[in-house]
Amino acid sequence: MIQIIDGEKGSGKTKKMIDLANETAVAGKGITVVLTTTDRYRMEIKPTVRFVDITEEGVNNYERLIGFIKGMLCTNYDIESVFVDGIHKMLGVGIDSPVMADFFLALDAIGEKASVKFILTISCAKEELPGFIKKYAK
């Protein structure tokens, strides 16, 4: 399952994601993971949340990110939720890119297979989201 937290730059998406990740870690039964491209928010995340700055792991494109996520889920069967901050930055592509569309298809399949919920932030107004993303926006 995929959920989107959308909004323009500076609209509070990351803060909302951090709050939701912290709440999920307290209320959930499994592990909560936050993937980001900066160490900036590490201190705002509860110690029970696994925080990963993927740039430290050399993850900077579609193949590496999908591989990282699959590897993480293969070795941690108790992961319940994965929060991803700024997916377009991680992939290094535009929001309407075919690579982004492929990523959403792959992530949806991974989530179904592993029973994991993915929550992603995207810097874009809801009405401007491409159709393949809009279906996940609330």
Secondary structure, DSSP 8 states (H G I E B T S, - for coil): -EEEEEESTTSSHHHHHHHHHHHHHHH-SSEEEEEES-STTGGGS-TTSEEEEGGGGT--SHHHHHHHHHHHHHH-TTEEEEEES-HHHHHTS-TT-HHHHHHHHHHHHHHHHHT-EEEEEEEB-GGGS-HHHHTTB-
